[in-house]
Amino acid sequence: MLNRFRADPSQLRIVILSAPKTGNTWLRWLLHYTYHLEIVGLPLAWDDAAARDLPRSFVTHQHLPPTEDLVRWLVANDVVVLSTI
């Protein structure tokens, strides 16, 4: 269900959901420079209200397990989700 579309770089939203020490920061910076995306932070406890302050395109990463509310928001907003292993 996630990543089922081709993203427009001007509206590209990328969330890296991975465990610590798996290259999240490196990947975030590579995507930032490759697509000229703003790096943003996600709140530790997801709140849909926080999404209103996010820019049109961005890259971020989160170490905590995704909550049901966060996953629903990701799907509803066509956010590209990446995970490193």
N, CA, C and O atoms as CSV, one atom per row, in Angstrom:
chain,resi,resn,atom,element,x,y,z
A,1,MET,N,N,0.820,-1.190,0.000
A,1,MET,CA,C,0.000,0.000,0.000
A,1,MET,C,C,0.869,1.261,0.000
A,1,MET,O,O,0.513,2.253,-0.636
A,2,LEU,N,N,1.994,1.232,0.701
A,2,LEU,CA,C,2.881,2.387,0.722
A,2,LEU,C,C,3.693,2.428,-0.564
A,2,LEU,O,O,3.989,1.387,-1.150
A,3,ASN,N,N,4.052,3.626,-1.000
A,3,ASN,CA,C,4.907,3.843,-2.173
A,3,ASN,C,C,4.306,3.269,-3.449
A,3,ASN,O,O,5.021,2.654,-4.241
A,4,ARG,N,N,3.023,3.456,-3.661
A,4,ARG,CA,C,2.331,2.894,-4.819
A,4,ARG,C,C,2.206,3.877,-5.981
A,4,ARG,O,O,1.434,3.625,-6.906
A,5,PHE,N,N,2.929,4.973,-5.961
A,5,PHE,CA,C,2.779,6.017,-6.965
A,5,PHE,C,C,4.145,6.560,-7.356
A,5,PHE,O,O,5.140,6.321,-6.671
A,6,ARG,N,N,4.182,7.281,-8.444
A,6,ARG,CA,C,5.411,7.968,-8.858
A,6,ARG,C,C,5.361,9.392,-8.306
A,6,ARG,O,O,4.416,10.131,-8.584
A,7,ALA,N,N,6.344,9.768,-7.547
A,7,ALA,CA,C,6.337,11.057,-6.847
A,7,ALA,C,C,6.814,12.203,-7.727
A,7,ALA,O,O,7.722,12.037,-8.542
A,8,ASP,N,N,6.200,13.357,-7.557
A,8,ASP,CA,C,6.620,14.599,-8.194
A,8,ASP,C,C,7.662,15.236,-7.263
A,8,ASP,O,O,7.345,15.521,-6.109
A,9,PRO,N,N,8.897,15.468,-7.732
A,9,PRO,CA,C,9.939,16.001,-6.848
A,9,PRO,C,C,9.562,17.299,-6.136
A,9,PRO,O,O,10.039,17.547,-5.028
A,10,SER,N,N,8.722,18.127,-6.742
A,10,SER,CA,C,8.346,19.385,-6.090
A,10,SER,C,C,7.369,19.161,-4.935
A,10,SER,O,O,7.146,20.057,-4.121
A,11,GLN,N,N,6.792,17.970,-4.870
A,11,GLN,CA,C,5.856,17.644,-3.791
A,11,GLN,C,C,6.272,16.361,-3.076
A,11,GLN,O,O,5.447,15.681,-2.466
A,12,LEU,N,N,7.548,16.047,-3.160
A,12,LEU,CA,C,8.065,14.798,-2.618
A,12,LEU,C,C,8.179,14.878,-1.102
A,12,LEU,O,O,8.862,15.746,-0.558
A,13,ARG,N,N,7.506,13.969,-0.444
A,13,ARG,CA,C,7.573,13.855,1.011
A,13,ARG,C,C,8.126,12.476,1.320
A,13,ARG,O,O,7.540,11.464,0.936
A,14,ILE,N,N,9.260,12.438,2.019
A,14,ILE,CA,C,9.908,11.166,2.322
A,14,ILE,C,C,10.074,11.038,3.828
A,14,ILE,O,O,10.605,11.932,4.488
A,15,VAL,N,N,9.611,9.910,4.361
A,15,VAL,CA,C,9.803,9.586,5.765
A,15,VAL,C,C,10.587,8.289,5.832
A,15,VAL,O,O,10.160,7.269,5.291
A,16,ILE,N,N,11.726,8.328,6.491
A,16,ILE,CA,C,12.554,7.140,6.698
A,16,ILE,C,C,12.174,6.572,8.065
A,16,ILE,O,O,12.398,7.207,9.096
A,17,LEU,N,N,11.601,5.379,8.062
A,17,LEU,CA,C,11.197,4.710,9.300
A,17,LEU,C,C,12.104,3.503,9.487
A,17,LEU,O,O,11.904,2.468,8.853
A,18,SER,N,N,13.097,3.632,10.352
A,18,SER,CA,C,14.079,2.571,10.537
A,18,SER,C,C,14.624,2.588,11.955
A,18,SER,O,O,14.469,3.554,12.702
A,19,ALA,N,N,15.266,1.483,12.292
A,19,ALA,CA,C,15.921,1.383,13.588
A,19,ALA,C,C,17.172,2.260,13.611
A,19,ALA,O,O,17.745,2.549,12.560
A,20,PRO,N,N,17.596,2.681,14.793
A,20,PRO,CA,C,18.835,3.459,14.898
A,20,PRO,C,C,20.041,2.678,14.374
A,20,PRO,O,O,20.044,1.447,14.360
A,21,LYS,N,N,21.057,3.416,13.948
A,21,LYS,CA,C,22.338,2.858,13.496
A,21,LYS,C,C,22.219,2.024,12.220
A,21,LYS,O,O,22.990,1.086,12.019
A,22,THR,N,N,21.255,2.364,11.356
A,22,THR,CA,C,21.106,1.640,10.086
A,22,THR,C,C,21.296,2.557,8.885
A,22,THR,O,O,20.932,2.196,7.765
A,23,GLY,N,N,21.862,3.737,9.108
A,23,GLY,CA,C,22.152,4.639,7.997
A,23,GLY,C,C,21.086,5.683,7.732
A,23,GLY,O,O,21.073,6.290,6.661
A,24,ASN,N,N,20.192,5.906,8.683
A,24,ASN,CA,C,19.107,6.870,8.499
A,24,ASN,C,C,19.602,8.280,8.213
A,24,ASN,O,O,19.111,8.946,7.302
A,25,THR,N,N,20.564,8.725,8.985
A,25,THR,CA,C,21.064,10.089,8.819
A,25,THR,C,C,21.753,10.243,7.473
A,25,THR,O,O,21.537,11.242,6.787
A,26,TRP,N,N,22.569,9.287,7.082
A,26,TRP,CA,C,23.228,9.337,5.769
A,26,TRP,C,C,22.196,9.379,4.647
A,26,TRP,O,O,22.301,10.190,3.727
A,27,LEU,N,N,21.202,8.505,4.729
A,27,LEU,CA,C,20.173,8.457,3.701
A,27,LEU,C,C,19.400,9.771,3.643
A,27,LEU,O,O,19.117,10.279,2.558
A,28,ARG,N,N,19.064,10.314,4.792
A,28,ARG,CA,C,18.336,11.595,4.846
A,28,ARG,C,C,19.129,12.691,4.153
A,28,ARG,O,O,18.565,13.450,3.366
A,29,TRP,N,N,20.445,12.793,4.432
A,29,TRP,CA,C,21.266,13.829,3.807
A,29,TRP,C,C,21.423,13.589,2.311
A,29,TRP,O,O,21.404,14.545,1.536
A,30,LEU,N,N,21.575,12.350,1.891
A,30,LEU,CA,C,21.661,12.056,0.458
A,30,LEU,C,C,20.390,12.486,-0.269
A,30,LEU,O,O,20.459,13.085,-1.343
A,31,LEU,N,N,19.246,12.184,0.308
A,31,LEU,CA,C,17.972,12.586,-0.306
A,31,LEU,C,C,17.799,14.102,-0.285
A,31,LEU,O,O,17.286,14.685,-1.240
A,32,HIS,N,N,18.223,14.730,0.789
A,32,HIS,CA,C,18.171,16.194,0.907
A,32,HIS,C,C,18.938,16.849,-0.244
A,32,HIS,O,O,18.415,17.745,-0.906
A,33,TYR,N,N,20.172,16.405,-0.483
A,33,TYR,CA,C,20.986,17.002,-1.536
A,33,TYR,C,C,20.553,16.583,-2.934
A,33,TYR,O,O,20.643,17.377,-3.870
A,34,THR,N,N,20.090,15.363,-3.089
A,34,THR,CA,C,19.685,14.874,-4.407
A,34,THR,C,C,18.423,15.571,-4.906
A,34,THR,O,O,18.357,15.984,-6.064
A,35,TYR,N,N,17.425,15.704,-4.039
A,35,TYR,CA,C,16.125,16.252,-4.447
A,35,TYR,C,C,15.884,17.667,-3.926
A,35,TYR,O,O,14.811,18.230,-4.144
A,36,HIS,N,N,16.872,18.247,-3.238
A,36,HIS,CA,C,16.740,19.605,-2.680
A,36,HIS,C,C,15.548,19.691,-1.736
A,36,HIS,O,O,14.750,20.626,-1.810
A,37,LEU,N,N,15.438,18.710,-0.853
A,37,LEU,CA,C,14.335,18.646,0.099
A,37,LEU,C,C,14.731,19.272,1.425
A,37,LEU,O,O,15.872,19.151,1.871
A,38,GLU,N,N,13.789,19.931,2.035
A,38,GLU,CA,C,14.010,20.467,3.378
A,38,GLU,C,C,14.016,19.309,4.369
A,38,GLU,O,O,13.201,18.392,4.265
A,39,ILE,N,N,14.928,19.351,5.321
A,39,ILE,CA,C,14.969,18.345,6.384
A,39,ILE,C,C,14.105,18.853,7.536
A,39,ILE,O,O,14.301,19.964,8.030
A,40,VAL,N,N,13.156,18.034,7.953
A,40,VAL,CA,C,12.272,18.403,9.052
A,40,VAL,C,C,12.287,17.305,10.105
A,40,VAL,O,O,12.729,16.185,9.849
A,41,GLY,N,N,11.803,17.640,11.281
A,41,GLY,CA,C,11.665,16.656,12.353
A,41,GLY,C,C,10.203,16.289,12.555
A,41,GLY,O,O,9.308,17.109,12.352
A,42,LEU,N,N,9.980,15.072,12.950
A,42,LEU,CA,C,8.627,14.638,13.299
A,42,LEU,C,C,8.517,14.629,14.814
A,42,LEU,O,O,9.502,14.358,15.501
A,43,PRO,N,N,7.340,14.920,15.347
A,43,PRO,CA,C,7.186,14.874,16.798
A,43,PRO,C,C,7.335,13.443,17.314
A,43,PRO,O,O,7.010,12.490,16.606
A,44,LEU,N,N,7.820,13.292,18.532
A,44,LEU,CA,C,7.992,11.958,19.103
A,44,LEU,C,C,6.658,11.227,19.239
A,44,LEU,O,O,6.592,10.009,19.077
A,45,ALA,N,N,5.612,11.968,19.535
A,45,ALA,CA,C,4.257,11.412,19.557
A,45,ALA,C,C,3.507,12.039,18.394
A,45,ALA,O,O,3.273,13.248,18.389
A,46,TRP,N,N,3.123,11.224,17.399
A,46,TRP,CA,C,2.481,11.769,16.205
A,46,TRP,C,C,1.157,12.415,16.537
A,46,TRP,O,O,0.363,11.888,17.317
A,47,ASP,N,N,0.933,13.560,15.935
A,47,ASP,CA,C,-0.309,14.304,16.073
A,47,ASP,C,C,-0.610,14.873,14.689
A,47,ASP,O,O,0.238,15.544,14.101
A,48,ASP,N,N,-1.807,14.614,14.162
A,48,ASP,CA,C,-2.147,15.109,12.830
A,48,ASP,C,C,-2.016,16.627,12.733
A,48,ASP,O,O,-1.789,17.164,11.648
A,49,ALA,N,N,-2.158,17.312,13.851
A,49,ALA,CA,C,-2.008,18.772,13.842
A,49,ALA,C,C,-0.576,19.156,13.462
A,49,ALA,O,O,-0.364,20.200,12.844
A,50,ALA,N,N,0.398,18.338,13.818
A,50,ALA,CA,C,1.793,18.623,13.474
A,50,ALA,C,C,1.999,18.600,11.965
A,50,ALA,O,O,2.872,19.297,11.447
A,51,ALA,N,N,1.216,17.820,11.268
A,51,ALA,CA,C,1.348,17.710,9.814
A,51,ALA,C,C,1.007,19.017,9.111
A,51,ALA,O,O,1.504,19.273,8.014
A,52,ARG,N,N,0.193,19.822,9.706
A,52,ARG,CA,C,-0.188,21.106,9.086
A,52,ARG,C,C,1.000,22.044,8.948
A,52,ARG,O,O,1.000,22.918,8.080
A,53,ASP,N,N,2.008,21.877,9.788
A,53,ASP,CA,C,3.185,22.744,9.759
A,53,ASP,C,C,4.288,22.222,8.843
A,53,ASP,O,O,5.307,22.889,8.661
A,54,LEU,N,N,4.095,21.028,8.261
A,54,LEU,CA,C,5.125,20.463,7.403
A,54,LEU,C,C,5.128,21.144,6.040
A,54,LEU,O,O,4.067,21.509,5.533
A,55,PRO,N,N,6.300,21.321,5.440
A,55,PRO,CA,C,6.378,21.952,4.114
A,55,PRO,C,C,5.814,21.039,3.023
A,55,PRO,O,O,5.522,19.867,3.262
A,56,ARG,N,N,5.671,21.590,1.847
A,56,ARG,CA,C,5.110,20.862,0.703
A,56,ARG,C,C,5.971,19.652,0.321
A,56,ARG,O,O,5.443,18.617,-0.085
A,57,SER,N,N,7.286,19.782,0.450
A,57,SER,CA,C,8.192,18.665,0.202
A,57,SER,C,C,9.225,18.642,1.326
A,57,SER,O,O,9.653,19.691,1.808
A,58,PHE,N,N,9.617,17.444,1.737
A,58,PHE,CA,C,10.570,17.314,2.844
A,58,PHE,C,C,11.110,15.896,2.904
A,58,PHE,O,O,10.618,14.988,2.234
A,59,VAL,N,N,12.143,15.736,3.733
A,59,VAL,CA,C,12.656,14.425,4.106
A,59,VAL,C,C,12.869,14.444,5.611
A,59,VAL,O,O,13.271,15.460,6.179
A,60,THR,N,N,12.600,13.324,6.245
A,60,THR,CA,C,12.776,13.197,7.685
A,60,THR,C,C,12.995,11.736,8.026
A,60,THR,O,O,12.795,10.859,7.186
A,61,HIS,N,N,13.407,11.474,9.260
A,61,HIS,CA,C,13.461,10.086,9.708
A,61,HIS,C,C,12.958,9.989,11.131
A,61,HIS,O,O,12.981,10.954,11.894
A,62,GLN,N,N,12.502,8.791,11.464
A,62,GLN,CA,C,11.892,8.533,12.761
A,62,GLN,C,C,12.389,7.175,13.248
A,62,GLN,O,O,12.354,6.200,12.498
A,63,HIS,N,N,12.849,7.101,14.492
A,63,HIS,CA,C,13.328,5.828,15.045
A,63,HIS,C,C,12.236,5.060,15.774
A,63,HIS,O,O,12.337,3.843,15.931
A,64,LEU,N,N,11.214,5.739,16.214
A,64,LEU,CA,C,10.177,5.064,16.982
A,64,LEU,C,C,9.276,4.227,16.076
A,64,LEU,O,O,9.113,4.553,14.900
A,65,PRO,N,N,8.689,3.157,16.605
A,65,PRO,CA,C,7.748,2.376,15.786
A,65,PRO,C,C,6.593,3.277,15.338
A,65,PRO,O,O,6.087,4.071,16.131
A,66,PRO,N,N,6.179,3.162,14.084
A,66,PRO,CA,C,5.092,4.022,13.597
A,66,PRO,C,C,3.766,3.685,14.277
A,66,PRO,O,O,3.424,2.517,14.468
A,67,THR,N,N,3.046,4.714,14.629
A,67,THR,CA,C,1.733,4.519,15.236
A,67,THR,C,C,0.683,4.364,14.141
A,67,THR,O,O,0.936,4.675,12.977
A,68,GLU,N,N,-0.472,3.890,14.517
A,68,GLU,CA,C,-1.565,3.737,13.553
A,68,GLU,C,C,-1.941,5.086,12.938
A,68,GLU,O,O,-2.195,5.169,11.737
A,69,ASP,N,N,-1.977,6.136,13.752
A,69,ASP,CA,C,-2.314,7.473,13.240
A,69,ASP,C,C,-1.279,7.951,12.218
A,69,ASP,O,O,-1.636,8.526,11.191
A,70,LEU,N,N,-0.002,7.711,12.504
A,70,LEU,CA,C,1.048,8.121,11.579
A,70,LEU,C,C,0.936,7.354,10.264
A,70,LEU,O,O,1.025,7.955,9.194
A,71,VAL,N,N,0.746,6.055,10.326
A,71,VAL,CA,C,0.634,5.247,9.112
A,71,VAL,C,C,-0.564,5.690,8.282
A,71,VAL,O,O,-0.466,5.773,7.058
A,72,ARG,N,N,-1.668,5.970,8.914
A,72,ARG,CA,C,-2.846,6.458,8.174
A,72,ARG,C,C,-2.542,7.773,7.469
A,72,ARG,O,O,-2.938,7.970,6.321
A,73,TRP,N,N,-1.833,8.680,8.157
A,73,TRP,CA,C,-1.478,9.960,7.554
A,73,TRP,C,C,-0.528,9.754,6.379
A,73,TRP,O,O,-0.681,10.399,5.342
A,74,LEU,N,N,0.446,8.866,6.529
A,74,LEU,CA,C,1.393,8.580,5.452
A,74,LEU,C,C,0.671,8.097,4.200
A,74,LEU,O,O,0.953,8.567,3.098
A,75,VAL,N,N,-0.245,7.173,4.364
A,75,VAL,CA,C,-0.994,6.620,3.225
A,75,VAL,C,C,-1.892,7.680,2.610
A,75,VAL,O,O,-1.928,7.827,1.388
A,76,ALA,N,N,-2.613,8.417,3.436
A,76,ALA,CA,C,-3.562,9.426,2.935
A,76,ALA,C,C,-2.863,10.562,2.195
A,76,ALA,O,O,-3.470,11.202,1.336
A,77,ASN,N,N,-1.599,10.819,2.515
A,77,ASN,CA,C,-0.871,11.941,1.919
A,77,ASN,C,C,0.208,11.514,0.931
A,77,ASN,O,O,1.071,12.316,0.573
A,78,ASP,N,N,0.167,10.262,0.487
A,78,ASP,CA,C,1.111,9.745,-0.513
A,78,ASP,C,C,2.565,10.026,-0.162
A,78,ASP,O,O,3.356,10.426,-1.015
A,79,VAL,N,N,2.901,9.813,1.093
A,79,VAL,CA,C,4.272,10.005,1.556
A,79,VAL,C,C,5.093,8.782,1.170
A,79,VAL,O,O,4.638,7.649,1.328
A,80,VAL,N,N,6.290,9.005,0.668
A,80,VAL,CA,C,7.206,7.906,0.339
A,80,VAL,C,C,7.841,7.451,1.648
A,80,VAL,O,O,8.407,8.254,2.389
A,81,VAL,N,N,7.741,6.167,1.918
A,81,VAL,CA,C,8.289,5.597,3.149
A,81,VAL,C,C,9.463,4.698,2.783
A,81,VAL,O,O,9.338,3.813,1.937
A,82,LEU,N,N,10.608,4.932,3.429
A,82,LEU,CA,C,11.804,4.122,3.216
A,82,LEU,C,C,12.224,3.505,4.527
A,82,LEU,O,O,12.022,4.088,5.592
A,83,SER,N,N,12.806,2.332,4.452
A,83,SER,CA,C,13.338,1.671,5.638
A,83,SER,C,C,14.679,1.047,5.279
A,83,SER,O,O,14.800,0.357,4.266
A,84,THR,N,N,15.671,1.289,6.103
A,84,THR,CA,C,16.981,0.694,5.881
A,84,THR,C,C,17.088,-0.591,6.701
A,84,THR,O,O,16.479,-0.712,7.763
A,85,ILE,N,N,17.864,-1.539,6.199
A,85,ILE,CA,C,18.045,-2.793,6.925
A,85,ILE,C,C,19.520,-3.141,6.979
A,85,ILE,O,O,19.891,-4.167,7.550
